[in-house]
Amino acid sequence: MPQIVSGADELDEDFYLNNLKPAKSSASRGNDSDSEAELIRSSGGDEEQMKKKIEPLPRVDHSAITYPSFKKALYKESSAVASWAAADVDEYRQEHQVSVLAADDSINTPKPLRTFADAGFDAKLRQEIERQGFQQPTPIQSQAIPIVLSGYDILGLAKTGSGKTLAYFWPMLLHVVAQPQVAEGEGPIGLILAPTRELVQQIHQECRKYAKVYNVHIIAIYGGAGKWEMSKQLKNERPEVVVATPGRFIDLVKSKATNLQRCTMVILDEADRMFELGFEYQMRSIVQNIRPDRQVLLFSATMKKKIETFARDMLHPTQHIRVVIGTIGQANPDIRQEVCMVQNDDEKWLWLASEVDAFAAEGKVLIFTAGKADTEVLKLRLQEYLHRRELDIVVDTLHGDKDGYDRRMIMKRFSAKVVGDVATGAAPGSAAGSSGPPIAILIATDIAARGLDVQDI
């Protein structure tokens, strides 16, 4: 039986234990699967542009290939962690709502870390971590880092903004450094898959701060940008780590711009979102093309039960550990949720018009709409309303009809720190290097719904 380690809340263990066996792939179920609609985004991760089917990679017969060995288990428990009593470990997990469930009794689940030195990070990496403002590991980092460095697969569930990205990238960085250098014609050692170009860009931007410590080269691959330029970059720069949307990465593998021969660690970030978007076949084919003894890490803010069952197919059946921060399905306790019931669109507009300037005075405002046209209609209506009231509040939109550059600049402006009182027009500051002032109100489709880290909303 799997090993159940201490946790803060009920883990729905019956469901988890009953589904440890690999789920039957929906590819074998005939044509009744939701994914049979093949809603695959030609932009390599744009939720709104479903223009063509992206065929998965062909299966690889790994039995015909002899792979060189590689270093997976890199963790050595420090004396400080070793001396941490079981009761103290339980208390830490209870206090930080950390629940841990190992897939098999043979797994000795690592204790959480209290410091970055406990992880075995050298002085150079710790110095950069401290320079970026981290004093100690967040709960997901504390528990996930020693698990990954021990060579286990992991299913990590924690809210957005909890430090999930670095919980997987710091161990990946040490994993990459422990392997021989990438030679000409070889693909990356580490692969990070994410559902949208915005999330790929965000991950790339965050991770390269630490990659430069060891001169590890990391590049971003996504739809909506020049395929030829990305192909050339992969061939000429020989990156150790690639962050990519599934569709564009498959395109580039098929065009021989890169390959998965050297890949030993793959990360599926916002994995449930990729499944929901119809990337199941693509994700399965990418992971299947990687050597069987690969290390697979799945991280997400949420994980529906059906999606979790599919995701577990990607993990080693007896050598993975599930880590949950908080309670699955629980609303983020840091968010106050209020529901206002209206009868029609006119009432909805009156409510928004009466509240929008007060919302903008408190911080940034993010408004979701059902479609692309709705974002532009609401933008014009809001701009006209704010202009009549002589409020200098910057409003813009984000949706799939905007090209990659515009979307990147919009997110940069929305993420920028606003200086001054934007609601009254008192000298709002400009975002450094952006093509306009900071955006106070962003109206978006669901491409902004998951994984993006924007402060002060």
N, C-alpha and C positions, 0 to 999 in steps of 0.2 A: 504493500500500500504506500501511496505517497506520504511524505512527511509533512505534517502541518505544524508550522512554527507559530510562535505567538503573534497576535495581531490585535488591532484596536477594535475591529468590528467584524460582524459576520461576513464571511467570504463567499457565501453561496457555494459551500464546498461540495455538496451533493452534485450540483450541476458540473462543477469543475472536474471532479473525480470521475464522473460518468462519461466525460467527453475527452479523456486523455488519449483514447485511440484516435488515429488520424481520421478526420472527416472525409466522407466520400466527396470527391471533387464534383462541383456542379457541372464540370465539363462532360461528365459521364452520365448525366441525368436526362439527356434528351433535350428538348427545346422548351421546357417549362420553367427554366431558371430565369430570374430577373436579369442576369448578366447576358442571357442569350440575345437581348436587345442590342448588344454590342454598342453601348453608348460610350465609345472610346474617343477621347478628345484628341483631335489632330494636333493641337497645340502642345501636347505632352503634359497635360495637367490643367487645362482650362475647363472649369466645370460647365461653362456655357456654350462652348463651341464643340459640337459633336458632329464633325464633318465627314470623317472617314473611319473605317475599321482599321485598327493597327493589329496585324497578325502577331501572335506571340512568337518567341524564339523557338526554333525546332528543338526537340529533346536531345540531350547528349547522353551517350552510353558511357558512363563513367567507368564501367568495368574494363573498357578497352584502353583506359588512360592510366598511366603511372604518375601519380603526383608526388612531388618532393614533400618531405615533412615540413611542418612549420610550427612556430612557438605560439601556443594558445594560452596555457596556464602561466601567468606572469605575476600573480599575487603572492606575496609573502606577508603573513600576518605579523604586524609589529608587536613588540613586547607590551606596548600600552593597550592594544586591542586584546591581546591574549589574556591580559590580566583583568579584563572587564568581566565581572561576574555575571552569570546567567540572569540573575534577578535584576541587575542594572540594565542589561540588554532588553529585557522584557519591559522595564519601566520606560526606557527610551522609546521603544516602539509604541507603547501605549500613549505616551505623551505626544508623540508626533504622528499618531494615527498611521503607523506603518504596519501593514499586514503582509506576511510572507508565506508562500506555499510552495514547497519543493515537489517535483514530479515523482520522486522516488526516495525510498528510505536510505539509499546509498549516498545521497547528497548531504554533505555537512554544510548547511547554509552559513556563509560567512557572517560574522557579526558586523553591524554597521560601524562606520568610521566617525570619529569625532573631529579629526583634523585632516588636512590634505597631506600632511607628512605621513599619516597612518596608511595612506594609499600607496606609498612608495614613490610618490612624485619627487623628482629631483629638485634641487634649489632653483634651477632656471625656470621650470614650469611653475613652481610655487610662487616665484617672484612675479611672473606675469599674471597669475591668478589673483594675487593680492593687488597688483596694479589695476586690474579690472574691477576691483571693489569687493571681491569675495573674501570674507573673513573665516568662514567655516562652511562645510558642505551643507546643502539643503537636505531635507529628509530623503528625497528620491536619489540624490547624489550619494548620500551617506550609505544607503543600502545597495544601490545598483552598481556603484563603482567596484567594490570588492567582488561582487558576483560575476561581473563581466571579466574582470582581470583574472578571475579563477578559471575562466574558460567555459563557463556555463552559458547556454542560451537564456534569454530573459524576455518576459512579457511585463513591461512596466507601464503602470497606469497612474497618472498624476495630472493635476490641473495645469492649464496653460500658465506660464510664468513661474513654474516651480523649479526650473533648472533642468528639465528633461534633456535638452539639446546637449548640454555639457556633461550630463550624467552618462551619455553614450559616447560623446566625442573624445573626452579625455582618455578613457580606456582605449578607444580606437587609435588614438595618437600613439600611445605606448605600444599597442599591437603592431602598428605599421613600422615604428622605429625598430622593433625587435626582428623584423624580417629583412632579407637581403634587398638591396636596392632594385628598383624597377629598371629592367633593361629595355633596349630598343625593341619595339614590336610587342611588348607586354602591356597588359591592361593594368588597372588600378589594384591595389591590395585591399582597400576599403571602399565600399559602395554605400551611399546613403540615398534612399529613395523617398521622395515626398510628393504629395498630390498636386501642388500648384507651383507655378514659376515664382510667385511671391514668397512662398515658404522656402523654396530652394535658394533664392537669393538671400533671404534672411539667415538661413542656416550657414550658407557659404560665408557671409559677412562675419558672423559670430565666430565660426570655427577657424578662419584663417588667422585671427589674432593669436591663437595658440599654436597653430601649425608652423608659423614662422619661427617659433622657438627652436625647433629641430630642423628647420629648412625643409619641411614636408610641404609638397606642392599639392594644393587642392583647387579644383576648378568646378564651376557650376554649369550644368547642361539642362536646357529646358526649351520648350517650344516657344514660338513667337520671336525668336532671334535667329541670326544667320546660321544655318546648318553647316554650310561650308566652313565658316570661321571656327565653329566648334569642332568640326572634324579635324581641321588643321591643328587646332590647339591640343587635341587629344594625341595626335600622332607626333607632334614636335616637342611637346612639353613633358610627356610621360608622367602625368600626375600620379601620386601615390593614393590620393583620395578623390573620388568623384561624387558630387551631390547632383542628383538628377531627378527629373520626372520620368515615369516609366516609359511613356510612349516615345519621347525623344531619345532616351537611352537605347531602346530597342532599335530604332532607326539607325543609330550610329554603330551599333554592333553589327547589324546586317550589312552596312556599307563598309565594314572592315576598318572603321576608324578606331575601334578599340575592341577589347575582348575580355573575357572573364577567367582566363587561364591562371592569373595570379591572385584572383580575389579569394580571400579567406575569411572576411568579415563583411556581412551585409546588414544594414539597418533599415527598417521600415518605420519611418516617422509618420505620425498620423495615419497609421495603418488602416484603421477602421474607415477613415474618410476615403482612402484609395479603393477599398472594397466597395463602398457605397457608390463611388463614381464609376464602377464597372471595370476597374483595373485588376480584377481577380486573376484572369487568365495571364495577363502580362506579368503580374508579380510572381505568380507560380512559375512561369517559364523562365524568368530571370533567376529566381532562386534555384530552380532545377538545373540551370546551366552552370552553377557554381559547384565546386567539388563537394562530395557528400559530407566530409568532416568540417565543413564551414561552420562559422559561429554566426548565429542569427539573433538579432536584437529587435524586438517590436516595442515601440513606445507610442503612447497616445494619451490624450486627455480623457477620452471615453472609449468604451469597448462594449458594444451590444453583444448579447449572448450568442446570437447566430454568427456574428462577425468574429467573435472570440473563438468559436469552434473552428471556423475556417483558418483563422490566423494560427491556431495551434498546430495545424498541418505543417507550418513552416518550421516549427521548433523540433529539436531532438526530443523524441518521446519520453526518454527517461533522464535527460540531462538538461532540464530547463527549470527555472524558478520564476514564479509569478510574484510581483511586488505591486502592492496597491497602496497609494497614499490617500487616506480618507475612505469614503464609502462609495462603492460602485453605484452609479445612478443618482447619487446625491448632488443637489445643486451646490455650486461653489459658495461656501459660506462667506467669502469676501465680497460677494455681489448681493446687493439689496434688490429684490425683484418686486416690482409693483405692477398690477394689472389694471388697466383702465378699459372698461367695456363701453363701446360706442355702437350706434345703430347703423351708421352708414359712412361713406367716404367724406361727406361734408362735415359730419361731427368729428371725424378723425382729424381733418385738416384744422378745424377750429381749436381742437385740443393741442395739436402740435404748434400752431401759431401762438397760442397763449403761453406756451412753456419754453419755446426754443431759445429765446434770449437769456432766460434764467439758466437753462442747461448750459449754454455756451459760456456763461459767466463763471460757472463752476469748473469747467474743463472741456476737453474735446467731446464731440458728440458723433456717434456712429448710428446711422439710420439704415435699416435693411429694407429692401423692396423685393417684390417677387420677380421682376424682369428688368431688362436693360432699359427699355423705353420708359418705365416707371421712374428710374433714377433721374433721367434727364428732365422729365416733366416736373418732378418734385423740386429739382434744383432750380429751374426757372421760376417756379412759383415762390420758392423760399427767397431767392435773390430779389425778386420784385417786392415781396413783403418787407424784407429787411431794408431795402433801399428806401421804401416809402417811410420807414421809421427812422431813417438815417443811422442805421446800425452797420458799422463796418465789420461784418462777420464774413469770413471767407468760406464759401461753400463749393464743394466739388464732388465729382462722382467717380466710382470705380466699378468697371464691368468688363466683360470679355470682348467688347468691340473696340476697346482702346488697345493700342499696340504695346509691346513690352516696355519700350522706353517710357511712354506716358504713364503706364501703370507703376513703374518703378519710381518715377519722380513724384507721383501723387502719394505713394506710400511714404516716401522720404519726407515730403512736406507735412503729411499727417502725423508722422512720428516725431517731427521736429519739436523742440521745446518752444513754447509760445512765450515771448517776453512782452509784458504789458497787458493791459486789459483789452482783449480782443472784442469782447462784447460791446464796449463803448468806443472802440476804435482808437484807443490810446497807445499809439506807437507799437503795434505788434512787431516782434522781431522777425527777421527772415531766416530761413533755414540755410545753414552754410552749404554752399555748393548746389543748392536746389534752384529750380527755374520758377520761383515765385514765393510768396509769403506762406507761412505755415497755414495749413487748412484747419479751421475750427470745427466745421461740420462736414462729415463725409457721408454721402449717400451711396450705398453699395448693394450689389447682389451678393450671393453667398460665396463668392470667391474670397471675401474678406471674413468669412465666418469662422475659420478654424486655423489655429496654429500661429497666427501672427502676433507679435509682441509689441503692443503700442501702449505707452504709459499715459496716465492722466485722462483716460476716457471716463 
